[in-house]
Amino acid sequence: MKRNRLTAGLAVVGLALAVIAAAPFFATPGEAKSRKELVVDEQPGYVPTPEEEMLPAQYRPQPVFFRTNEPVGTIIVHTDERFLYLVQGNGQAIRYGIGVGRDGFQWQGLLKISRKQEWPDWRPPPEMIQRQPYLPRFMAGGPGNPMGARALYLGDTVYRIHGTNQPRTIGHAVSSGCFRLVNRGVIDLFARVPVGTKVVVRQSASL
């Protein structure tokens, strides 16, 4: 009898740990504010190693429990938490770790994916040229391009969801308002969503 009770208890503990592992990671307001901007220069031409692209566990693409009233297929970005969610229905979503805009470049709103591009070209925006005047004004798509392997263009804005050749920037505020994923992550997302997909950008998660 004692052995059966012990076995049942261990099963409950194991199930609880599995639920915790799969649940979305939500930073508290204090944790979100304490994360400083990551000041890095763009590195056009740099190709990250597979080891560099192996993100910490919480930022790797993974299924999680996720509550929302948005329809299946919607992309929801929680800027403060540094996560992008692709709604799957039945209380589920695929979660991707992202890099977000620095202070002064963060935004929220509702847009749709207007265009998709494999291995997009890169044209640094004027504010980036001002900070780093040595950057090329144009770089064709390919390995080492700061735009990464894929880009999803948001409405008629300058903002995009795209890859990156700097995996260490995932989880940080680094960009001029775009959302970046590691290349394997953005390739996976690119294959799952069509042009016209609804994209909801929020500053913080709704609990």
C-alpha positions in Angstrom: 0.0 0.0 0.0 2.8 2.4 1.0 4.6 1.6 -2.3 1.5 2.3 -4.3 1.0 5.7 -2.6 4.6 6.6 -3.2 4.4 5.7 -6.9 1.2 7.8 -7.2 2.8 10.7 -5.5 5.8 10.6 -7.8 3.6 10.5 -10.8 1.7 13.6 -9.6 5.0 15.4 -9.0 6.3 14.4 -12.5 3.1 15.6 -14.1 3.3 19.0 -12.3 6.9 19.4 -13.4 5.9 18.7 -17.0 3.2 21.3 -16.9 5.6 23.9 -15.4 8.2 23.1 -18.1 5.6 23.6 -20.9 4.0 26.7 -19.5 4.7 30.2 -20.9 7.5 32.1 -19.3 6.2 35.4 -18.0 8.7 37.9 -16.5 7.4 40.0 -13.7 7.4 43.8 -14.3 10.5 44.1 -12.2 12.3 41.4 -14.2 11.2 42.9 -17.5 12.4 46.4 -16.5 15.7 45.1 -15.1 16.8 43.7 -18.5 18.9 46.4 -20.1 19.3 47.0 -23.8 22.0 44.9 -25.4 24.3 47.3 -27.1 25.8 45.5 -30.1 26.9 46.6 -33.6 25.6 44.9 -36.6 28.0 42.3 -38.1 27.3 42.1 -41.9 29.1 39.0 -43.3 29.3 37.1 -40.0 28.0 33.6 -40.1 27.2 32.1 -36.6 28.2 28.6 -35.7 25.7 25.9 -34.8 26.8 26.2 -31.2 26.0 29.9 -31.2 22.6 29.2 -32.6 21.8 26.8 -29.8 19.7 29.1 -27.6 18.9 28.7 -23.9 16.0 26.3 -23.4 13.3 29.0 -22.8 14.0 30.7 -26.1 13.9 27.6 -28.3 10.7 27.0 -30.4 8.4 24.9 -28.3 4.7 24.1 -27.7 3.2 25.8 -24.6 -0.1 26.4 -22.9 -1.5 29.8 -24.0 -4.8 31.5 -23.3 -6.1 33.8 -26.0 -9.3 34.7 -27.8 -7.4 35.2 -31.1 -8.1 32.6 -33.8 -5.8 29.8 -34.8 -2.8 31.0 -36.9 -2.6 34.4 -35.3 0.9 35.7 -34.3 1.0 37.4 -30.9 4.2 39.2 -29.9 4.8 40.1 -26.2 7.6 42.6 -26.3 8.3 42.7 -22.6 8.6 38.9 -22.3 10.7 38.6 -25.5 8.4 36.0 -26.9 6.4 35.5 -30.1 3.5 33.1 -30.0 1.8 31.3 -33.0 -1.7 30.4 -31.8 -2.5 26.7 -32.3 -6.0 26.4 -30.7 -7.1 24.3 -27.7 -5.1 26.5 -25.3 -1.9 25.9 -27.2 0.7 27.9 -29.0 4.2 27.6 -30.4 6.5 30.0 -28.6 9.7 31.5 -30.1 12.3 33.6 -28.3 12.8 36.9 -30.0 14.9 40.1 -29.9 12.9 43.3 -29.7 13.2 47.1 -30.2 15.3 49.2 -27.9 13.7 52.0 -25.8 12.2 54.5 -28.1 11.7 51.9 -30.9 9.1 49.7 -29.2 5.6 49.8 -30.4 2.3 47.9 -30.2 -0.6 47.4 -32.6 -2.4 45.2 -35.1 -1.0 44.4 -38.5 -1.0 41.7 -41.1 1.9 40.0 -42.9 1.9 41.7 -46.3 4.9 39.9 -47.9 7.3 37.0 -47.3 10.9 36.8 -48.5 13.5 34.0 -48.4 17.1 35.3 -47.8 16.0 39.0 -47.9 18.3 41.9 -48.9 19.4 44.3 -46.1 19.2 48.1 -46.3 20.2 49.5 -42.9 17.7 52.3 -41.8 19.0 55.9 -41.5 19.2 55.8 -37.7 21.4 52.7 -37.9 23.7 54.4 -40.5 23.9 57.4 -38.1 25.2 55.1 -35.3 27.4 53.0 -37.5 28.4 55.0 -40.6 30.8 52.3 -41.8 27.9 49.9 -42.6 27.1 49.0 -46.2 24.1 50.8 -47.6 22.9 47.5 -49.2 23.7 43.9 -48.7 22.3 41.1 -50.8 20.5 38.2 -49.0 22.5 35.2 -48.0 24.4 33.7 -45.1 25.9 36.4 -43.0 23.2 38.9 -43.8 21.8 40.6 -40.7 18.3 40.0 -41.9 18.8 36.3 -41.6 17.3 33.5 -43.6 13.6 34.7 -43.8 11.6 37.9 -43.4 7.9 38.5 -42.8 6.9 42.1 -43.7 4.3 43.8 -41.5 1.7 45.8 -43.4 3.1 48.8 -45.1 5.4 49.7 -42.2 9.2 49.4 -42.1 8.9 46.7 -39.5 9.6 43.0 -40.1 9.8 39.6 -38.3 13.1 38.3 -39.6 16.2 36.1 -38.8 19.5 37.3 -37.5 23.2 36.4 -37.8 23.6 37.4 -34.1 21.9 34.6 -32.0 23.1 36.2 -28.7 20.7 39.1 -29.2 17.7 36.9 -28.7 15.9 37.8 -25.5 17.2 41.3 -25.5 16.1 44.8 -26.7 18.4 45.5 -29.6 16.6 46.5 -32.8 15.0 49.5 -34.4 11.6 48.1 -33.9 11.7 44.8 -35.8 11.5 41.3 -34.2 14.3 38.9 -34.8 14.6 35.1 -34.3 17.5 32.8 -34.9 17.5 31.5 -38.5 16.1 28.0 -37.7 13.3 29.6 -35.7 12.3 32.1 -38.4 12.5 29.3 -41.1 10.1 27.3 -39.0 7.7 30.2 -38.5 7.9 31.2 -42.2 6.8 27.8 -43.3 3.8 27.8 -40.9 2.2 31.2 -41.7 0.8 32.6 -45.0 0.6 36.2 -46.3 -2.4 37.9 -44.6 -1.7 36.4 -41.2 -2.9 38.6 -38.3 0.0 39.9 -36.1 -0.8 41.4 -32.7 2.0 43.3 -30.9 1.6 43.9 -27.2 4.0 45.5 -24.7 3.1 43.0 -22.0 1.3 39.7 -21.6 -2.4 39.5 -20.7 -2.8 37.0 -17.8 
